[in-house]
Amino acid sequence: MGLLWLNVALEFSPHQLIGDQTSLNMADVPLQVISDNVSSERRITPSWSIRQLKTKLEPITGIPPSCQRITLKTTSKEAVPVEAADEDHTFLSGFPLTAYAELHVLDTRPPAARLNLNDTSGVEKYVMPPEEYEKKSDSVLAWKKAGKLGRFNPEAPSLEKAKIDAFDQEIRDRGIEVGKRCRVGGDDSRRGEIKYVGEVKEIPGTIGAWVGVHLDEPVGKNDGSIGGTRYWGAESALKRGVFVRPERVEVGDYPVLDDLEDMEEI
C-alpha cells in the first residue's frame, strides 16, 4: 500500500491529488457568485478544476471562460485569485473554499464587447390581446369576476356613491370652505388657508373630495400643484401646499403664528 501511494504522489500534482481525494470526502460548498449582471448562490464542487468552474460559470454570468478573472473573497475578506498556469489540472480543493464566501467573476473584455443584460429597451415585449386575456380562467381578472370584486361587484356603484356622500357630509359638518383659516391633522404648527375643495384626479386610486390647504410655513408636500395640474397659486420652490381628506381639517380662528411672540424683550 505504501508503494502504491508513492507512485500516485509522483504521478500527480498536489492540486490533483487533493482534488481526487476530496471528490469522495468533501461535500459541495455554497458560494455567492457575483458579476456585473449576476448575484446568486451556487453550490461549488471542490473536485472541479478551474477550467470546469469557468465553463459552468459561463451560462450563469454570460462571460466566456477565456475572459473570466475569478477572485475568491473568504469570510475573513481575504481576496484569493483563482488562477493557475494549468487550469485543467488545478482543482478548487486547493483553495480556501468556505461556505457563503464570495466568488467574484470579472469580465476582461472591452466594455463595447460585453453583453448588457440589464438593458431591456431593445427587447420586444409580448402584450397579450385583451380579448385573449379575458378568456383565461387562471388570471387575476377571472379571479375578480368569480369573487365579484372591484368593478365586478354589483354593489360597487352604490358603495362608491356612499363614500363620496360621506366626504361631502364631512365637508359640510366641518364648515370647510375656500378662503377659511384652518389647521391640519390637529397639528397647531400646520396652520393655513383652504384654497381648494373637490376631487383631485391626479391622486391615483381615490374618489371623493380632497381639501387643498396653503400652509403658513413651507412644511407641505407641493406648491399647490400635483401631477402637472395647478390648483392654486404660482410655481414656487417652497412647499406650502398639501392635499388632505376633510376629516383632517379643523376650521377655526387659527391666525398666522408669530415666532417672536413668546420671546422675552432684550
N, C-alpha and C positions, 0 to 999 in steps of 0.2 A: 504494500500500500504506500509506503514511504517513497519508493522508486517511482511509482505512477504519479504521485503528487509532484515530484521533482520535474518529471517530464512535462507535465501540464504547465507548471510555473515557467519553464524555459520557453515554451512554445507561444505563450500568450502574454500580452502586455498587462500591467497591473489593472488598468481600467477594464480590460476584457475579463480578467479573472474575477474581479469584484462583481461585474455585471452578470456573469454566468451564475455566480453563487446566489446573488440576491434575487435573481429571477425566480428562484424557488422559495426563498425565505422572506423576501420583503414584499409588503402589500403596496398597492398604488398609493400615491401621495396627492392629496388635493392641493392644487396651486391656483393662484389667481393670475390668469393670463391677461396682460394689459398691452394694448397697442393704441394707435391713433383712433381706430374705429371700433375697438372691442375692449370690453372688460367683463370677463366671465370666469367662473370657477370651472376648472378642468382637472381630471384625475390623470396623473402622470405616472407611467410605469418606469421604475428605476433601471430596468434591464434594457430600455431603449437606448440606441446610440443617438448621438447628436443629430446625425442625418435623419434618422427615423423621426425624431422630435420635430425637426424643421418641416419634414414632409407632412406630418399630422397638423402642424400649425398653419399651413398654407390655406386650407379651406376655412379656417377659423378667422384668420387675420386678413386674408387676401394678399399676403406678401409672399412672393416666390422664395423658396429655400435659399437660393443664392444671394438674395437681397436682405436676409434676416440677420440682425445683430441682436443676440439674446443676452440679457443680463438677469441673474437671479438675485433678488433682494430678499435676504433672510429676515426673520422676525427681529433680529438684532440690528436691522438696517444695513447690514454688510452687503456690498454690491460685488457679486462674483460673476465675471464674464463666463458664459457657457460657450466655449470655443476650444478648438484643438486643431493641430495640423492634420490629423487623421480623424475626420468626423465619423467615418463609417465604423471605426473600431474603438471609439471613445464613448464610454457608457455614462448615463446620467447618475448611476450609483456612485460615481467618483466625485460628485458634487454634493454640497450640504443641503440636500432636499429636506425641508421641514414643512409640516402641514400649514397650509394657508400663507406660505411665502409668496412673493410676487415674481412672476416671470414676465419681464418687460421685453417686448419684441419691437425693435426699431427697424423702420423701412429705410434702407440705404439708397434707394432710387432717388433721382432728382424729383422735386415736388411736381413738376409737369408730367412725370411718368407714373405717378401714383394714382390709384383709384380713390375717388372721393365718394365714399359710401354714405356720407351724411347729406349729400346734396341730392334731393329728390325732385328738384324743379324740372328736370328733363324726363322724369319717369311718367309715362302715360298712366293715368289713374282710371280704374274701372268705376263707372257710375251705373248702378242698376236702374233701369227704367222704372218709373213709379208704378205703372200697371203690373209689372212683373213682381215688384216688392209687395204690392197689395195682395197678390195671390199666395204668398208664402204663409205657411201655417206656424213657423217657428221664429217669427220676427217679433220685435217689440210692438209693432203696430198690431199684429194679431193678438198679442197678449193684452194690449189695452182694449181692443174690441171685445175680447172674451170677458174681461173684468169690468167692462163699461166704465173705463177710467178716462179722465180728462174730457175731451170734446165728445167722447162716445158715451158719456154719462147723460141719460135723458133728462136728468135734473140739473145739468150743468148751467144752462142759461138762467134758470131761476136762482141758482146758488151765486152766480156772478152778480146778478142784479141785487141780491140781498147784501152782498159785500159792498157794492157801490153805494147802495142806500145807507148802509151803516156809516160809511165815511162821510157822506153828505150830512147825516144827522149829527155826527160828531162836530162837524164844522159849525152847524147852527147852534148846538148846545154850548160850544165854547166861544161863540161870538167872533169867529175868525173872519176877518175882512181885510182886503188890501188897504194898506196905509196905517193899520193899527200897530201899536207897540206890543212886544211880547218877549218872552224868554223861551229857550228851547231845552227840553229834557229836564226841566227843574233845576238847571244849572244857572245860577244868578250871574255868572260871568259871561253867559252866552245870550246877551240881550240884543234885540234888533227890531227891524220893521218888516212887517209882512208885505211882500212885493208881488206874490203870485199865489193863486188858489185854483187848482184844477188838475187835469191829467197831465202826466209827463210821459210821452210816448217813448222817449229815449231811455227810460229805465226799463230794462227787459223783464218780461215775465210778471208784470204787475198791471192791475186795473184799479180804477178809482182815483180819488183826488189826492194830490200832494200839496203841501204848503211850502212855498219858496220864501225864505227869510234872508234879508240882508243884515248880517250881524254888525255890531258896532266895532268889533275887533276882528282882525284877519285870522280867525280860527275856524273858518269854514272849509268846504270841500271844493268850491268853484267860485267863479266871479259873476254868477247869475246866468251862466250858460251851461248847457250839458249836451253832449253828443252832437255838437255843431249848431244847436238851436239856442238862441239867446232869449231869455225870458224877462230880463230886466237889465238896466244899466249898460255900461260900456266895458269893453275889454280891459282887464286890469291884472297886474301880476299879484295883487293882494287877493287872497281867497277869503272873501267875506260872505259868500253865498252858501246856502245849504238847503236841501230839499228833504222834508220830513213828513211823516204821516200826521194827521190832525191831532191824534191823542198825545203827541209830544209837544204840542204848542200851548202855552199859557198866555192868554191875552190879559193885559192889565196895565197899570201905571208903572212901567219899567223904563225910567229915563236913562239916558246915557250915563254910565258910571264915571265919576271924576276920580282919577287915580290919586290926585293930590288932596282930596277931601279929608282924609284921615291923618294927613301928615301934620306934625306939630310945627308951629311957626319957629323960624330960625332967627 
